[in-house]
Amino acid sequence: MGASATGAAPARGPASPTPLDRVVPAPASVDPGGSPYRITRDTRIRVDDSRETRRVGEYLADILRPSTGYRLPVTAHGSGGIRLRLAKGTFGAEGYRLDSGRGGVTITAAGAAGLFHGVQTLRQLLPAAVEKDSVQPGPWLVAGGTIKDTPRYGWRGAMLDVSRHFFTVDQVKRYVDQLALYKINKLHLHLSDDQGWRIAIDSWPRLASYGGSTQVGGGAGGYYTKADYKEIVRYAASRHLEVVPEIDMPGHTNAALASYAELNCDGVAPPLYTGTEVGFSSLCVGKDITYDFVDDVIRELAALTPGRYLHIGGDEAHSTSHEDYVRFMERVQPVVAKYGKTVVGWHQLTGATPAAGAVAQYWGLDSTSAEEKAQVAKAARNGTGVVLSPADRVYLDMKYTADTPLGLDWAGLVEVKRSYDWDPGDYLPGVPASAIRGVEAPMWTETLSRSADLEYMAFPRLAGAAELGWSPASTHGWEGYKVRLAAQGPRWEALGINFYRSPQVPW
């Protein structure tokens, strides 16, 4: 097999560029060939005369300047170099085309999100040392050829539970940057649970000041002011991620119940909770004040959230009767619509009647009962969208092996191969392909309290979930993927990401 067949174009000297197909997520199509492009001190980053393109250009320059030591001016003038251009084409909202040759690299897309995703591919085509924040020796070669790439699914998400353990704005931003590397486009924030309420609500101030005052294990907790939350939303948007906020109800509500006695059926506030049991709490479905509370919370959160979606939870409501659960969801879903958002709920929502256009997030297991899967499939056939988050595949807080020092194992042990080796398109029997919105990898934080903990559990599994959401099914295959995944290791080291060196991957 010649160099062009593998995508490794011949290069002068000992260095040869990364093959075009050694990228995660796998691109839709790769056509290698021709001479590589070399970034030098004369390289410019050329942009169209639009604010969106310039913003992506500055982002790229910020990545390349520290490691190359080059000026890399971002300019609308000149020729050659690295060019970012917007053009109508068959790219969709997030796709792109990357053309590389001796004269330069051009990334073309219909919108800024596509250019941004193309930049993530370009990063992976450069040596891992490009990620370092000090000058590295180079050379900085990009293999010759063309990549044409569009995502399989529009929902490629990662959930971060900031309720069990609180994570600061800067910690969330760090995670956002890591998600962006793999073209993730949704950040689902689990903002409330039994152990903590994490978003300031002006009309119910004790939710945050009291309900957010602690966390699992009894630590200090914390919450986001409205300005904090807006900053997370802004930063995520700068990386082309849409924030999907979640207020879990009617269960998982002890922090709210402890903050306001009147939300309890007996009018008595329970103590704050710092353990890890689930299913014991419930809003009082029969009280009118419950719906005043829900209306206020959703109104204030919707006003802070530019994205389309608002997640209302709905899982593990074990202390709510089925009849009450159905009644609650019938009253709450229209409130989400009233404030201009689309309902997302955990798949138990399909046990009630999902609102028109609602999205159900499936978190069951391979072994979940056929009846429960059939209930989701029936809703999907009736127009409910489905996001796949099977717990024994993509729950990032599951232990890799029995010896993993962090995480839980209630859904089983989830090594890297198991996490990757499934197809979202046919995972749930009876769900039409048109109903699958995409894939999301949740990170619950009962045992995780530091950024290094999140990274160890997310990497390498997050990259696989991202590939399942982005790449065509025809590209999926463990044998090829594990080699491409192994090539990510040096990049994570350069970025200071703490990752699990799975023995299944040829690092």
Disulfide bonds with the S-S distance in Angstrom:
Cys265-Cys284 2.05
